[in-house]
Amino acid sequence: MSSSSTDSTTVNDTNTINVNTTSIFDTIIYSSGRVEWLDDQIAALIEQRRLRNFEYHYQIAGRNRKNFWNSVANKVNKRCRSNYLGKQCQTKFNGLVTGYYDQLLVIANDPRGARSRAGAIFF
């Protein structure tokens, strides 16, 4: 268990965490490719998507929103000094929406909510 540089720390044989140590808004990337989002980064993502809701639904022709998500990523990255891709922002936002609706089902005791990732343990 050694560290190859100040920017990378080996956690165990299968997981490496790469951390940029220059700010509190660092991006943590595990060797599996999973990215851990910090609360401020999630808040910036939600804010960008909320402020640009009209653009997302009514000003983009067709279904290709790649440029939209790349633009969202640029704004999140600038605000939080992170380095997310547009696809990562899209995936994270869609996961947040899915989790929100799953929790509504759990709270309402709807049997479909039993499949939620968080489950009923919190309620």
C-alpha positions as CSV (number, residue, x, y, z in Angstrom):
1,M,0.0,0.0,0.0
2,S,2.0,2.8,-1.3
3,S,1.5,6.2,-2.9
4,S,2.9,6.7,-6.4
5,S,2.6,10.5,-6.1
6,T,1.0,13.2,-4.0
7,D,-2.1,13.1,-6.2
8,S,-2.8,9.4,-6.0
9,T,-3.2,7.2,-2.9
10,T,-3.6,3.5,-3.0
11,V,-6.4,2.4,-0.7
12,N,-6.1,-1.4,-1.3
13,D,-5.2,-3.8,-4.0
14,T,-8.4,-3.1,-6.1
15,N,-9.2,0.6,-5.3
16,T,-7.2,3.7,-6.1
17,I,-8.4,7.1,-5.2
18,N,-7.0,10.0,-7.3
19,V,-7.3,13.3,-5.5
20,N,-6.2,16.7,-6.6
21,T,-5.2,18.3,-3.3
22,T,-5.4,21.9,-4.3
23,S,-8.9,22.7,-3.1
24,I,-11.8,21.5,-1.0
25,F,-13.8,20.9,-4.3
26,D,-11.7,17.9,-5.4
27,T,-12.9,15.1,-7.6
28,I,-12.5,11.6,-6.2
29,I,-12.2,8.9,-8.9
30,Y,-11.9,5.3,-7.9
31,S,-10.0,2.8,-10.1
32,S,-13.4,1.2,-11.0
33,G,-14.2,4.5,-12.8
34,R,-16.8,5.5,-10.3
35,V,-16.8,9.2,-9.4
36,E,-17.7,10.5,-6.0
37,W,-19.6,13.8,-6.1
38,L,-19.3,16.2,-3.2
39,D,-22.4,18.0,-2.0
40,D,-21.3,21.4,-3.4
41,Q,-20.8,19.8,-6.8
42,I,-24.2,18.2,-6.7
43,A,-25.8,21.5,-5.7
44,A,-24.0,23.2,-8.7
45,L,-25.2,20.5,-11.1
46,I,-28.8,20.8,-9.9
47,E,-28.7,24.6,-10.0
48,Q,-27.4,24.6,-13.6
49,R,-30.0,22.1,-14.8
50,R,-32.8,24.0,-13.0
51,L,-31.8,27.4,-14.4
52,R,-31.6,26.0,-17.9
53,N,-34.8,23.9,-17.8
54,F,-36.5,25.9,-20.5
55,E,-33.4,25.5,-22.8
56,Y,-33.3,21.8,-22.1
57,H,-36.9,21.1,-23.0
58,Y,-37.7,23.8,-25.7
59,Q,-34.6,25.2,-27.3
60,I,-32.7,22.0,-28.3
61,A,-33.8,20.5,-31.5
62,G,-34.1,16.7,-31.6
63,R,-32.8,14.5,-28.8
64,N,-29.1,15.2,-28.9
65,R,-28.3,17.1,-25.8
66,K,-24.6,16.4,-25.8
67,N,-23.6,20.1,-26.2
68,F,-26.1,21.0,-23.4
69,W,-24.5,18.6,-20.9
70,N,-21.0,19.6,-21.9
71,S,-21.9,23.2,-21.2
72,V,-23.4,22.2,-17.8
73,A,-20.2,20.4,-17.0
74,N,-18.1,23.4,-18.0
75,K,-20.1,25.6,-15.6
76,V,-20.0,23.1,-12.8
77,N,-16.3,22.6,-13.3
78,K,-15.6,26.3,-13.3
79,R,-17.6,26.9,-10.1
80,C,-16.3,23.9,-8.2
81,R,-12.8,23.5,-9.7
82,S,-13.6,20.0,-10.8
83,N,-13.2,18.1,-14.0
84,Y,-16.4,16.3,-14.9
85,L,-17.5,15.4,-18.4
86,G,-20.9,16.2,-19.8
87,K,-21.8,12.5,-19.8
88,Q,-20.9,12.3,-16.1
89,C,-23.1,15.3,-15.3
90,Q,-26.0,13.8,-17.3
91,T,-25.6,10.4,-15.7
92,K,-25.4,11.9,-12.2
93,F,-28.5,14.1,-12.7
94,N,-30.5,11.3,-14.2
95,G,-29.6,9.2,-11.1
96,L,-30.6,11.9,-8.8
97,V,-34.0,12.2,-10.5
98,T,-34.5,8.4,-10.4
99,G,-33.5,8.3,-6.7
100,Y,-36.0,11.1,-5.9
101,Y,-38.9,9.3,-7.5
102,D,-37.9,6.0,-5.9
103,Q,-38.0,7.6,-2.5
104,L,-41.4,9.1,-3.2
105,L,-42.7,5.6,-3.8
106,V,-41.1,4.3,-0.6
107,I,-42.6,7.1,1.4
108,A,-46.0,6.4,-0.2
109,N,-45.7,2.7,0.7
110,D,-46.1,1.9,-3.0
111,P,-44.8,-1.7,-3.6
112,R,-42.8,-0.4,-6.6
113,G,-40.7,1.6,-4.1
114,A,-39.3,-1.7,-2.6
115,R,-37.0,-1.8,-5.6
116,S,-35.4,1.4,-4.6
117,R,-31.6,1.4,-4.0
118,A,-31.9,3.1,-0.6
119,G,-34.8,0.9,0.4
120,A,-37.2,1.4,3.3
121,I,-34.5,1.3,5.9
122,F,-34.6,5.0,6.2
123,F,-38.3,5.3,6.7
